[in-house]
Amino acid sequence: MLITNATLINEGRRFEADLLIKGERIEKIAPSIAAPAGVQVLDARGRFLLPGMIDDQVHFREPGLTHKGDQATESAAAVAGGTTSFFDMPNVIPQTVTREALAQKYAAAAGRCHANYAFYFGATNDNVEEIARLQPGETPAVKIFMGASTGNMLVDNPQTLDSMFRRSPVILLTHCEDTPLIKANEEKARQEYGEDVPWSEHPHIRSVEACYKSTELAVGLARRHGARLHVLHLTTARELEFFQPGPVGGKQITVEACVHHLYFDESRYADLGSRLKCNPAVKSASDRAALVAAVREGRIDIIATDHAPHTREEKAQKYFKAPSGLPLVQHSLLALFELAGRGELDLETIVQRAMHAPAIRFGVQERGFLREGAYADLVLVDPHKPTRVTPESLLYKCGWSPFDGDTFSASIAATWVNGALAWDGGKVLAPRGQKLLFR
């Protein structure tokens, strides 16, 4: 396919060009390319051509939780939203905490994912030796839940944490919230409200202090042992003091922000209720503004989603029983374009943080950039065609979105994965050669 008259955004530049796809890769980028015989031509005039998003944090719920979502349904929503590669989390059933479980998860995903994929390995209080034996290419990173989690995936043993930071051969990811502080805050809320805690209390229960204390511990361990650390889904202005601006490629310790923490603030608990409940919590307007500013300056390195679907029935329960998590991948790039439209971020920064930086940080080869010879993982965005979010338009198995009823000013016109059209602006096409990353 030859894409003509597009506005490309890549490596800090915005420029008009044609782009030729041959097979799985970008064959040529030039101001003007003559169409070879038999090549389909797409006139992209007035639209932006970007590298596909690389989402380094999703929960697609397979295996074991597939009533919420699975690799096929959620990756279909991802390509409809402009995501071409994703890294899936290990808190499934069975948990991905052994190399055998990791291999089984890869085998089950083969041929079913609409985007390229990789799976994280999970940490527990008793699998340090398994982590130490991991080989490069088996997994992009090890996920440590330093806040509350399911099963035995809360790693709260100080000796175990120290050993993991000292011995892990791969990047460590941390979910940073201090469980004892959260439990104390929950008890206070119960005493005041009983079981019917207002949703607006969530950012006070999953508090700034709980986040700060846990992030301080993780960063301290990483500095002590020289470990490569990536702190997930930062939510507070106060935590930003632990991180430095600068190019992602030169950092030992990096940090991400998620789309919903950049887009929403605590005022939205009033209308969204449980649909905004996530961990760490969406916090104050000043915290949101600080996160956006940190994305602009490069103190926050990566933008991701933490896509985490639950059914409507699960979310309809009262505070302590309603699970935390939001489905986000179908509209993550559109939400970022909305922030650009408000003047909070520019498109060049969005591409740097959501496309280039994950590729650099995790060593994703030949993806995340518009370069000749790279894989043709591309997204075409139409800034003039609005997208209205309706239940009928959603591709998630859970069937709802925190953006229900909203209208975004842009739309995803097309997504290509490894040179093949995966989303044509109206429907998802069958998987064609999506690849397991890192092998």
Buried (B, 14 or more C-beta within 10 A) or exposed (E): BBBBBBBBBBBEEEEEBBBBBBEBBBBBBEEEBEEEEEBEBBEBEEBBBBBBBBBBBBBBBBBEBBBBBBBBBBBBBBBBBBBBBBBBBBBBEBBBBBBEBBEBBBEEBEEBBBBBBBBBBBBBBEBBEBBEEBEEEBBBBBBBBBBBBEEBBBBBBEEBBBBBBBBBEBBBBBBBBBBEBBEBBBEEBBEEEEEEBBBBBBBBBBBBBBBBBBBBBBBEBBBEBEBBBBBBBBBBBBBBEBBBEEEBEEBEBBBBBBBBBBBBBBEBBEEBBBBBBBBBBBBBEEBBBBBBBBBBEBBBBBBBBBBBBBBEEBBEEEBEEBBBBBBBBBBBBBBBBBBBBEEBBBBBBBBBBBBBBBBBBBEBEBBBBBBEEBBBBBBBBBBEBEBEBEEEEBBBBBBBBBBBEBEBBBBBBBBBBBBBBBBEBEEBBEBEEBBBBBE
